[in-house]
Amino acid sequence: MRLPMNASSHKRKIVTVATAVLIGLAGCSGKEDISPQEDPGVPPSLQASETLQTIKLTQEQADNLAIQTYTVDSDPVSFSIDAPGEVFAAPERISVVSAPINGRVSNIYAHEGEKVSKGDPLLELESLEFANLVADYLEATAEITYQQQQVERLKVLTEEKISPQRTLERAEADLQRTQTKQSAALARLKAIGITNQQIQEWDPSTSDPNAKLTLYASIDGILNEHLIEMGESVTAYQKLLDIIDNTEVLVRGFVAPEDAIFIQPGMAVTISERASREGVSAHTIDAAVTTVNPALDQNNRSVVLNSIVRTTQNWPMVGQSVRVSYQAKPANNTVSIPISAVQFEQNNATVFVQHSGLEYELRRVQIARLTAKHAILNSGLETGEKVAVSQIFSLKAVERFEQFAD
């Protein structure tokens, strides 16, 4: 009996598959030595070779491209670095007044917002401790007067052999101890702000110990903050008030560490309002960088640049946030080129260095910073070399074509 046509074809397919399976199993059980295939390698266009890559143009290509070049110069370009800033009182334009001794506020002579001059009375403290210090000094001063008279009298008696030498020596020792006591009392008085002029006005024979200590302004300025009230008890070193002279302020700019290396003391800085009206700042001041802090600020991990600024019309004010723009300049050992000369391959920056009118070298460079118009380089180019600044993509196309052709 003959099978139908489709059944016969199905049977032949089964036999073919079975035969292929048997042949495959036989091949696996054998010990035939199979040689490894040769690795074709990475295509030239994907290779990151460090070897010199040159592009040679024909005269016709060079004429059609008309490539413009830039000669690398050793004179670095300046550029702007913008950063946030904050205004503080200048170091010598602020005075914090603290209580030098325990006491009670008995009088207040100046209040917040009032202008004071150096030497003006600010407030008065009533203090028993101060009275005791004055009493110790006056007592020692009076004792010195008596001891000096005793020494002078004993010198005469000793010379006349009326009094023994040891009595004179004892009196001189007592005088020296009293003088030391007076010096210690004087030092304690000066530590709480008493001046020599005030002390000279005290008469040990007529002055009574004063229990009231007056505190005076140490700078010209405006009383900024008042932290005490009349009759309030205060302790030593407690802050009472502060005075600010706003004719000069300290502006601190916060710059990223990678940008701060381009800024040195003496470089120009422009200070303006952070929140400008319609894009135009109402206040702008030109100044210079005074100092650069050696460590990062712990709050924002930035380098702090300090500028002492003379204010204009009471601007900027202490506590205000501002915008600072630094005119930075690279170090002398760096060069800069137009940014149009640079192309990027993945994370690598390259340029085309001209060897002749028809020959260019594709060279990798290291960029320190990119500005709006220039690329500042750490390495890769030397002064006097020429780089292409136009037809970069055309040169790249020619370089790719030569790689594929190879």
CORBEL-V78140 format. One record per backbone hydrogen bond with DSSP energy under -1.0 kcal/mol. NH is the residue of the N-H (numbers start at 1). CO is the residue of the C=O. E is the energy in kcal/mol with one decimal. If there is no record, write none. Layout:
BEGIN
NH,CO,E
NH,CO,E
END
This chain:
BEGIN
8,4,-2.1
9,5,-1.8
10,6,-1.8
11,7,-1.8
12,8,-1.9
13,9,-1.7
14,10,-1.7
15,11,-1.9
16,12,-2.0
17,13,-2.3
18,14,-2.2
19,15,-2.1
20,16,-1.9
21,17,-2.0
22,18,-2.1
23,19,-2.0
24,20,-2.0
25,21,-2.2
26,22,-2.1
27,23,-2.0
28,24,-1.7
29,25,-1.6
46,43,-1.8
55,360,-3.4
57,358,-3.5
62,58,-2.6
63,59,-2.2
64,60,-2.2
65,61,-2.7
66,62,-2.3
70,387,-2.5
72,385,-3.3
79,328,-2.1
81,326,-2.1
83,324,-2.5
85,322,-2.5
86,252,-2.0
87,320,-2.2
88,250,-3.5
93,90,-2.2
95,243,-2.6
97,241,-2.8
99,238,-2.5
103,234,-2.1
104,126,-1.6
105,232,-2.6
106,124,-2.6
107,124,-1.3
109,122,-2.7
110,122,-1.4
113,223,-3.6
114,111,-2.0
116,221,-3.0
119,217,-3.0
120,117,-2.3
122,215,-3.3
123,215,-1.1
124,107,-2.7
125,213,-3.3
126,104,-3.1
127,211,-3.5
131,127,-1.6
132,128,-2.2
133,129,-1.9
134,130,-2.3
135,131,-2.4
136,132,-2.4
137,133,-2.0
138,134,-2.6
139,135,-2.6
140,136,-2.2
141,137,-2.5
142,138,-2.4
143,139,-2.3
144,140,-2.0
145,141,-1.7
146,142,-1.8
147,143,-2.7
148,144,-2.8
149,145,-1.6
150,146,-2.0
151,147,-2.4
152,148,-2.3
153,149,-2.1
154,150,-2.5
155,151,-2.0
156,152,-1.4
157,153,-1.9
158,154,-2.5
159,155,-2.2
160,156,-1.6
161,158,-1.5
162,157,-2.9
163,157,-1.3
168,164,-1.0
169,165,-2.3
170,166,-2.2
171,167,-2.0
172,168,-2.4
173,169,-2.0
174,170,-2.2
175,171,-2.1
176,172,-2.0
177,173,-2.2
178,174,-2.1
179,175,-2.2
180,176,-2.0
181,177,-2.1
182,178,-2.4
183,179,-2.3
184,180,-2.2
185,181,-2.2
186,182,-2.5
187,183,-2.2
188,184,-1.9
189,185,-1.8
190,186,-2.3
191,187,-1.7
193,190,-1.3
194,189,-2.1
199,195,-1.9
200,196,-2.4
202,199,-1.5
206,203,-1.2
207,203,-3.7
213,125,-3.6
215,123,-2.7
217,120,-2.7
221,116,-2.4
222,244,-2.5
223,114,-2.8
224,242,-2.6
227,240,-2.8
231,105,-2.3
232,229,-2.0
234,103,-2.6
237,99,-4.1
238,235,-1.8
240,97,-3.0
241,97,-1.6
242,225,-1.1
243,95,-2.8
244,222,-2.3
245,93,-3.2
249,309,-2.4
250,88,-3.1
251,307,-2.9
252,86,-2.8
253,305,-2.7
254,84,-2.4
255,303,-2.6
259,256,-1.4
260,256,-2.2
262,259,-1.8
263,260,-1.8
266,289,-2.8
267,264,-1.9
269,287,-2.0
270,325,-2.4
271,285,-3.2
272,323,-2.6
273,283,-1.0
277,280,-1.5
280,277,-2.0
285,271,-2.6
287,269,-3.0
289,267,-2.4
290,306,-3.0
291,306,-1.4
293,304,-2.6
297,302,-3.4
301,297,-2.0
303,255,-3.2
305,253,-2.6
306,291,-2.7
307,251,-1.7
309,249,-2.9
311,247,-2.0
312,315,-2.8
315,312,-1.0
319,87,-2.8
320,317,-2.0
322,85,-2.0
323,272,-2.9
324,83,-2.6
325,270,-2.2
326,81,-2.8
327,268,-2.5
328,79,-2.5
328,326,-1.2
329,262,-2.1
334,331,-1.5
337,375,-2.0
339,373,-2.4
341,338,-1.8
342,339,-1.4
343,350,-2.2
345,348,-3.1
348,345,-2.3
350,343,-2.8
351,363,-2.5
353,361,-3.1
354,386,-2.6
355,359,-2.5
356,359,-1.9
360,55,-2.4
361,353,-3.0
362,53,-2.9
363,351,-3.0
365,349,-2.7
366,379,-2.1
368,376,-3.5
369,376,-1.5
371,374,-3.1
375,337,-2.9
376,369,-3.1
377,335,-3.1
378,366,-2.9
379,366,-1.0
384,72,-2.3
385,382,-1.8
387,70,-2.3
388,352,-2.5
389,68,-2.9
395,391,-2.3
396,392,-2.3
397,393,-2.2
398,394,-2.2
399,395,-2.4
400,396,-2.5
401,397,-2.4
402,398,-2.2
403,399,-1.7
404,400,-2.4
405,401,-2.3
406,402,-1.8
END
